[in-house]
């Protein structure tokens, strides 16, 4: 099983948010699923991709722009 993971900092850079914003999104249940490993929270890249796809699918402007 080849699963790649992102740290909170890496995810924040990927979605152009601050690490604090990513933590708040996770706390509120608005961000991708994360797994705590020790003191660090790791995000599986496949979960981040699914989350981004769902966000895009729910964005009417993104859907219009793609058409």
Order of alpha helices (4+ residues) and beta strands (2+ residues): beta-alpha-alpha-beta-beta-alpha-alpha
